[in-house]
C-alpha cells in the first residue's frame, strides 16, 4: 500500500471511529510501526488529526458529502457555474478544482477544451463529452469529497501549464482564502502555481468567514465570480485588491 492510500485509510478510520490506537492502525494497514508514525505525523501537520501517546484522534472538519453541500445555495452555484463556463474559449487548457460550484461549471461546459481536474464527480460529468479532452489527476482520494490530493497529485501538476484555474474556497476574508485541511491547501497551492490565471467561484455566503487552514492572499486571485447577495463592502474590497469581479443574478 502506497503512502497516499495508507493516509486515506487512516483518515477514514479516524473520522468514522473518532480515535484509533497505534496497534489497531498497524494491524489494519499491515505495515510497520515507524511507517504508521510517519503517516500520523504527516496528517497531524495537515490539521486533520491529533496524535496521542496511544494512537490518534480525528479533529478535522467533518466533511459533508457532495449531496449535502449541493443543496446549499443551489441557484447561486448554478448561476456562478454558468458564468464560469462561458469564460472558456475553444481549445483552452483549463484546470478545475473539486467542489460543488466547480461541478456546476463542469455541467455547463460545451465546445472543445482540454480539462484537467482532481475531482471524480467532475470526471463523471465530462467523461462522455466527445469535445472535452479530459485528464484526471491521481493521488490520495479524500473522504467524502471525491478529490485527489497530496504528493502524487502535486507531482502530476508540476508538469502542466493550464491557462486558467477555476477553484472554490472554504472561506474568504480580507486576509485571503481558506480551506478545510492542509492536504487540500497544499494541492491547491500547486494548482495556483502552475496556472496563468486564477478564477474563484464562490457564493456570497463564503465571504467574511474563515476555514481551518490559510490558502493564499486575496490578491493571488485574478477574477471572482459570485452572486448578487455579495455585500457592497465586499465588492469594494475585491475592487481595491485589483480583482476582476463578476456578479451574477439568480
Buried (B, 14 or more C-beta within 10 A) or exposed (E): EEBBEBBBBBBBBBBEEEBBEBEBBBEBBEBEEEBBBBBBEBBBEBBBBBBEEEBBEBEBBEBEEBEEBBEEBBEBBBBBBBBBBBBBEEEBBBBBBBBBBBBBBBBBBEEBBBBBBBBBBBBEBBEEBEEBBBBBBEBBBBBBBBBBBBBBBBEBBEEBEBBBBBBBBBBBBEEBBBBBBBBBBBBBBBBBEBBEBBBBBBBBBBBBEBBBBBBBEBEBBBBBBBBEBBEEEBBEBBEEBEBEBBBBEB
